Structure formats: structure tokens, C-alpha cells
Amino acid sequence: MPDEPIKPFEPEKSATPPEKSVADQLNEEFAQEAEKLAKPKGEDAHIRIEFNSPFG
């Protein structure tokens, strides 16, 4: 065995961290789909969709 001390396991860190979390990406995709499907009839007809993500 080598004489080097045992290092604790450290997960590899990617050089470029993801810009958005998976939850953020899914929320954006859902919002885009909702906008395509939502066709308001009249000025006061609008749809508001909000997400409370469990991922932060």
C-alpha cells in the first residue's frame, strides 16, 4: 500500500456548473407549453400559473 494518507471521498465537480436546476428547466418548459395552450378570449381572460418547487 502507498504511504499516502487516505483522503475522504469528494464527488467530482464539473468545470461548468449547470446554469439552472432541473426543476427550473421543467418549470420553464411547462410555462412555455401553458402559454402555447392558453388563448385568452378578451382582455380580462388570463391564466396565471405558479410553481412552488420542492427542490428550492
C-alpha distances in whole Angstrom, upper triangle without the diagonal:
4,7,9,10,11,14,17,18,21,23,24,27,30,31,35,35,38,41,42,41,42,44,46,46,48,50,51,52,54,56,57,57,60,61,62,64,65,69,71,75,76,75,74,72,69,65,63,59,57,53,51,48,45,42,44
4,5,8,10,13,16,17,20,22,23,26,28,29,33,33,36,40,41,40,41,44,45,45,47,49,50,51,53,55,56,57,59,61,61,63,65,68,70,74,75,74,73,71,68,65,62,58,56,52,50,47,45,42,43
4,6,9,12,16,18,20,23,23,26,29,30,33,34,37,40,42,41,42,44,46,46,48,50,51,52,54,56,57,58,60,62,63,64,66,69,71,75,76,75,74,72,68,65,62,59,56,53,51,47,45,42,43
4,6,9,12,14,16,19,20,23,25,26,30,30,33,36,38,37,38,41,42,43,45,47,48,49,51,52,53,55,57,58,59,61,62,66,67,71,73,71,70,69,65,62,59,56,53,49,47,44,42,39,39
4,6,10,12,15,18,19,22,25,26,29,29,32,35,37,35,37,39,41,41,43,45,46,47,49,51,52,53,55,57,58,59,61,64,66,70,71,69,68,67,63,60,57,54,51,47,45,42,39,36,37
4,7,9,12,15,17,20,23,25,28,27,30,33,34,33,34,36,38,39,40,42,43,44,46,48,49,50,52,54,55,57,58,61,63,67,68,67,66,64,60,57,54,51,48,44,42,39,36,34,34
4,6,8,12,14,16,19,21,24,24,27,30,31,29,31,33,34,35,37,39,40,41,43,45,46,47,49,51,52,53,55,58,60,63,65,63,62,61,57,54,51,47,44,41,39,36,33,30,31
4,6,10,12,15,18,21,23,22,25,28,28,27,28,30,32,33,34,36,37,39,40,42,43,45,46,48,49,51,52,55,57,61,62,61,59,58,54,51,48,44,41,38,36,32,30,27,28
4,7,9,12,16,18,21,20,22,25,26,24,25,27,29,30,31,33,35,35,37,39,40,41,43,45,46,47,49,52,54,58,59,58,57,55,51,48,45,42,39,35,33,30,28,25,26
4,6,9,12,15,17,16,18,22,22,21,22,25,26,27,29,30,32,33,35,36,37,39,40,42,44,45,46,50,51,55,56,55,54,52,49,45,42,39,36,33,31,28,26,22,23
4,6,9,13,14,13,15,19,19,18,19,22,23,23,25,27,28,29,31,33,34,35,37,39,40,42,43,46,48,52,53,52,51,49,46,43,40,36,34,30,29,25,23,20,21
4,6,9,12,11,14,17,19,18,19,22,23,23,25,27,28,29,31,33,33,35,37,38,39,41,43,46,48,51,53,52,51,49,46,43,40,37,34,31,30,26,25,21,22
4,6,8,8,11,14,16,15,17,20,21,21,23,25,25,27,29,30,31,33,35,36,37,39,40,44,45,49,50,49,49,47,43,40,37,34,32,29,28,24,24,20,20
4,5,6,9,12,14,14,16,19,19,19,22,24,24,25,27,29,29,31,33,34,35,37,39,42,43,47,49,47,47,45,41,39,36,33,31,28,28,24,24,20,21
4,6,10,12,15,16,18,21,21,20,23,25,25,26,29,30,30,32,34,34,36,38,39,42,44,48,49,47,47,46,42,40,37,35,32,30,29,26,26,23,23
4,6,8,12,13,15,18,17,17,20,22,21,22,25,26,26,28,30,31,32,34,36,38,40,44,45,44,44,42,38,36,34,31,29,27,27,24,24,20,20
4,6,9,10,12,15,14,14,18,19,19,20,23,24,24,26,28,29,30,33,34,37,38,42,43,42,42,40,36,34,31,28,26,24,23,20,20,17,17
4,6,7,9,12,11,11,14,16,15,16,19,20,20,23,25,25,27,29,30,33,35,39,40,39,38,36,33,30,28,25,23,21,20,17,18,15,15
4,7,10,12,10,10,13,14,13,15,18,18,18,21,23,23,25,27,28,31,32,36,37,36,35,34,30,28,25,23,21,19,19,17,18,15,14
4,7,8,6,6,10,11,10,12,15,15,16,18,20,21,22,24,25,28,30,34,35,33,33,31,27,25,22,20,18,15,16,13,15,12,11
4,5,5,6,9,10,11,13,14,15,17,19,20,21,23,25,26,29,30,34,36,34,34,32,28,25,22,19,17,14,14,11,12,8,9
4,5,5,6,9,10,11,12,14,15,17,18,20,21,23,24,27,29,33,35,34,33,31,27,24,22,18,16,13,14,10,11,9,11
4,5,5,6,9,10,10,12,14,15,16,18,20,21,22,25,27,31,32,31,30,28,24,21,18,15,13,10,10,7,8,7,8
4,5,5,6,9,10,10,12,14,15,16,19,20,21,24,25,29,30,29,28,26,23,20,17,14,12,10,11,8,11,9,9
4,5,5,6,9,10,11,12,14,15,17,19,20,23,25,29,30,29,29,27,23,20,18,15,14,12,14,11,14,12,13
4,5,5,6,8,10,11,12,14,15,16,18,21,23,27,29,28,28,25,22,18,17,13,13,10,12,10,12,12,13
4,6,5,6,9,10,10,12,14,15,16,19,21,25,26,25,25,22,19,15,13,10,9,7,10,9,12,11,12
4,5,5,6,9,10,11,13,14,15,18,20,24,25,24,24,22,18,15,14,11,11,10,13,12,15,14,15
4,5,5,6,9,10,11,13,14,17,20,23,25,25,25,22,19,16,15,12,13,12,15,14,17,16,17
4,5,5,6,9,10,11,12,15,17,21,23,23,23,20,16,13,12,10,10,10,13,13,16,16,17
4,5,5,6,9,10,10,13,15,19,21,20,20,17,14,11,10,8,9,10,13,14,17,17,18
4,5,5,6,9,10,13,15,19,21,20,20,18,15,13,12,11,13,13,17,17,20,20,21
4,5,5,6,9,12,14,18,20,21,21,18,15,13,13,11,14,14,18,18,21,21,22
4,5,5,6,9,12,15,18,18,17,14,11,9,10,8,11,13,16,17,20,21,22
4,5,5,8,10,14,16,15,16,13,10,9,10,10,13,15,18,19,23,23,24
4,6,7,11,14,16,17,18,15,13,12,13,13,16,18,21,22,25,26,26
4,6,9,12,15,17,17,13,12,10,13,12,16,17,21,22,25,26,27
4,6,9,12,13,13,10,8,7,10,11,14,17,21,22,25,26,27
4,6,9,11,12,9,8,9,12,14,18,20,24,26,29,30,30
4,6,8,8,5,6,8,11,14,18,21,24,26,30,31,31
4,7,8,6,8,11,15,17,21,24,27,30,33,35,34
4,6,6,9,12,15,18,22,25,29,31,34,36,35
4,6,8,11,14,18,21,24,27,30,33,35,34
4,6,10,12,16,19,22,25,28,31,33,32
4,7,10,13,17,20,23,26,29,31,31
4,7,10,13,17,20,23,26,28,27
4,6,10,13,17,19,22,24,24
4,7,10,13,16,19,21,20
4,7,10,13,16,18,17
4,7,9,13,15,14
4,6,9,11,11
4,6,9,8
4,5,6
4,6
4
